[in-house]
Each structure stands twice: as C-alpha cells, then as structure tokens.
Amino acid sequence: MFEVYLNDRRDLLVIAKGSPLPLFAATGKWRKRKKKVARVSDEIGFAVRTQGYYVRKLSKHKNHGTVRSGLPHSFRHVQSLQHHH
C-alpha cells in the first residue's frame, strides 16, 4: 500500500504506507489523500523502493494524461481502497 500527499504548489508525493515523510517534505504543507492506494505504476513503485519516496509536479502533466480525479496519467491503473469504518 502507498500513501499519496499533495501540497499547495501542486506537487505529488508518494511514500510506502506507514513511512515517515522525507526530510524535504517535513517543512511543507502536505495534505494526505484519504483513499488508500494499493498499486502504482512501475516507475513510482521503483522510486519508492529505491529512495523511499516519489515526488513530482502535477502541473507539468496538466494537459498530458491527467485523469478526472486530478491525478497524473501514471495513476490511471491505480486501485484505490476506501476506508470502511
């Protein structure tokens, strides 16, 4: 599972579930998405495994494959699991 965060500068941050935020992100204002993400693209998964996080600007993908939810093209095949309380 992965956790997805967004900030006010339209940056995307993905970390493994339960991992602490990277040091560079600790000073910013990141909002955690409420939905859990079970799978991500190979590119994002590789980055999370090797460096502990994946980060990029969403705005550069604004007109290039962004899906309705506002997430970039690489999340097109993501399975989201909602919290069931």
C-alpha angles and dihedrals in degrees: 000000000000136000120222124207131186129193134201092264090061094252120152121216124186123187135167113271111273095015119128119249113267114259094254090056096048092079097047131077105255122176117209116224111238096223119083116233116219100181136021134182120287090252093055094041092051092050092049091049096047104037102016096246146039121219135175142144115269093203093072087061093046096115099018111080102321110157125220095268090063094250120128126260093264089068093056091104097039118129110218122201117203123217112258109202 
